[in-house]
Amino acid sequence: MSEEHVLVRTERVQLRTERLLQQILREVRAIRREVAPHRFSLQLTLYLGDVMSSPITSIALGGSAQLVAQLLENGAVYVPPAGAPPYTFAPQVSSNDPNVSSAPATADVTGSAVPLSQQFLLTDSASDTVGNVDAVTVQAVAPDGSTIEETINIGIGPAVPVNTFSLSLALYPAPAAAAASAAAAAAKAAATKAKPGVAGS
């Protein structure tokens, strides 16, 4: 067998070996994912009522904000694997301060990135105290049946000042009426000037 044939056969064996190793590596990774412990957690983010606004950490006194809850698995957003039993993520929200109330959100602030069922409207009472830090806790049942919870601390900031608007009104003659009035005044002045004076006796 020539040296060229030996080289070709060696390259083919190397390619087959590399492909086999890649397949074994993929299978090992899949097995590790299956046997690895599933660590479920919650990620809580507070937004203003505007779509795709930046996250915030406080609510104005008497104001409101929207809380978004996401389920994480090993630090990444949970995606049900193929063939997994049906699961519904149903977070529950509570506050340690009765001045902060929660209700299901009616408008999506995430641009469809998070289901509306995972968004909650938080409203602060005008009788709250500026500077307070209120703890809002979200609790849910994970796909493995365990109970998970996460708490977000929300500061109460100064109330947003209310802008008062007023109107300033003034009357001006319409352009046509102003022109007619000016023309009449000019004609009257011209007539007065052209009228002969009365001679003295």
C-alpha positions in Angstrom: 0.0 0.0 0.0 1.4 3.3 -1.0 2.1 6.1 1.4 -0.7 8.2 -0.2 -3.2 5.5 0.5 -2.1 5.2 4.1 -2.5 9.0 4.5 -6.0 9.0 3.0 -7.1 6.1 5.3 -5.6 7.8 8.3 -7.6 11.0 7.6 -10.8 9.0 7.2 -10.2 7.3 10.5 -9.6 10.7 12.2 -12.8 12.1 10.7 -14.9 9.1 11.9 -13.3 9.4 15.4 -14.1 13.1 15.6 -17.7 12.5 14.6 -18.0 9.7 17.2 -16.5 11.8 19.9 -18.9 14.7 19.1 -21.9 12.3 19.3 -20.7 10.9 22.6 -20.2 14.5 23.9 -23.8 15.4 22.9 -25.2 12.3 24.6 -23.2 13.0 27.8 -24.5 16.6 27.9 -28.0 15.4 27.5 -27.6 12.9 30.3 -26.1 15.5 32.6 -29.1 17.8 31.9 -31.4 15.0 32.8 -29.7 14.0 36.1 -28.7 17.6 37.1 -30.9 19.0 39.9 -33.5 21.5 38.8 -33.1 24.7 40.7 -36.2 26.8 40.3 -36.3 30.5 41.4 -38.2 33.7 40.7 -37.1 36.9 39.0 -39.0 40.1 40.0 -38.7 43.3 38.0 -40.5 46.6 38.6 -41.5 48.9 35.7 -43.4 52.1 35.2 -46.7 51.8 33.3 -45.0 52.5 30.0 -44.4 49.8 27.5 -40.7 48.6 27.5 -39.7 51.2 30.1 -36.5 50.7 32.1 -36.7 48.8 35.5 -37.2 51.0 38.6 -36.8 50.4 42.3 -39.3 52.8 43.8 -42.9 54.0 43.6 -44.0 57.7 44.0 -46.2 58.3 47.0 -49.8 57.6 45.9 -48.5 56.3 42.5 -48.3 52.9 40.9 -45.9 50.6 39.0 -46.1 47.2 37.4 -44.4 44.1 38.8 -43.3 41.4 36.4 -42.6 37.8 37.7 -40.6 35.2 35.8 -39.9 31.6 36.6 -36.3 30.6 36.3 -34.7 27.2 36.0 -31.0 27.1 36.9 -30.8 30.8 36.3 -32.5 30.8 32.9 -36.2 31.5 32.0 -38.1 28.2 32.3 -39.1 26.5 29.1 -41.1 23.3 29.5 -39.2 20.4 28.0 -40.9 18.2 25.4 -43.2 15.7 26.9 -43.3 17.4 30.3 -46.6 17.2 32.2 -48.9 20.2 31.9 -47.9 23.1 34.2 -49.3 26.5 34.9 -47.2 29.2 36.4 -49.5 31.0 38.8 -47.6 33.5 41.0 -49.3 35.1 44.1 -48.3 38.6 45.3 -48.4 40.0 48.9 -47.1 43.0 50.6 -45.9 43.6 54.2 -47.5 47.1 54.1 -51.2 47.5 53.7 -50.5 50.8 51.9 -49.3 48.8 48.9 -51.9 46.8 47.1 -51.7 44.5 44.1 -54.0 43.5 41.3 -53.7 41.6 38.1 -52.3 43.9 35.4 -54.5 44.8 32.4 -51.9 46.1 30.1 -48.6 44.5 29.0 -45.5 46.6 29.7 -43.0 44.0 28.4 -43.8 44.1 24.7 -45.1 40.5 24.8 -41.9 39.2 26.3 -43.7 38.1 29.5 -47.3 36.8 29.6 -49.8 39.3 31.1 -50.8 36.7 33.7 -47.3 37.2 35.2 -47.7 41.0 35.6 -49.2 42.8 38.5 -50.2 46.4 39.2 -48.9 47.7 42.5 -50.6 50.8 43.9 -49.4 52.9 46.8 -51.7 54.7 49.1 -51.4 58.5 49.4 -51.4 58.0 53.1 -48.1 56.1 53.0 -44.8 57.7 54.2 -42.1 58.9 51.9 -38.9 57.0 52.6 -40.6 53.8 53.6 -39.2 50.6 52.1 -42.0 48.0 51.5 -41.3 44.4 50.9 -43.4 42.8 48.1 -43.3 38.9 48.0 -44.2 36.7 45.2 -44.8 33.0 45.8 -45.5 30.2 43.3 -45.4 26.4 42.9 -42.6 25.2 40.7 -42.9 22.4 38.1 -41.4 19.9 40.5 -44.1 20.7 43.1 -41.8 22.8 45.4 -42.8 26.2 46.7 -40.6 29.1 45.7 -40.7 32.7 46.6 -38.8 35.9 46.1 -39.1 39.3 47.7 -38.4 42.7 46.2 -37.9 45.8 48.3 -39.6 48.9 46.9 -38.9 52.4 48.2 -41.6 55.1 48.5 -40.5 58.3 46.8 -42.0 61.8 46.8 -45.3 62.3 45.1 -45.2 63.4 41.5 -46.3 67.1 41.4 -49.5 67.8 39.6 -49.2 70.2 36.7 -51.8 72.9 36.6 -52.6 74.3 33.2 -54.6 77.5 32.4 -55.6 79.5 29.3 -54.9 83.1 28.6 -57.6 84.7 26.4 -57.4 88.0 24.5 -59.7 89.6 21.9 -58.3 90.9 18.6 -60.2 92.2 15.6 -60.4 89.9 12.7 -58.0 90.9 9.9 -60.7 91.9 7.5 -62.5 94.0 10.1 -59.3 95.7 11.1 -58.5 96.6 7.5 -62.0 98.0 7.0 -61.8 100.0 10.1 -58.4 101.4 9.2 -59.7 102.3 5.7 -62.7 104.0 7.1 -60.6 106.0 9.5 -58.2 107.1 6.7 -61.2 108.1 4.5 -62.7 110.2 7.3 -59.4 111.9 8.0 -59.0 112.7 4.3 -62.5 114.1 4.1 -62.0 116.3 7.1 -58.8 117.7 5.7 -60.3 118.5 2.3 -63.4 120.3 3.7 -63.0 124.1 3.3 -62.9 126.2 6.5 -65.5 128.8 7.4 -64.5 132.4 6.8 -64.6 134.9 9.7 -66.8 137.9 9.5 
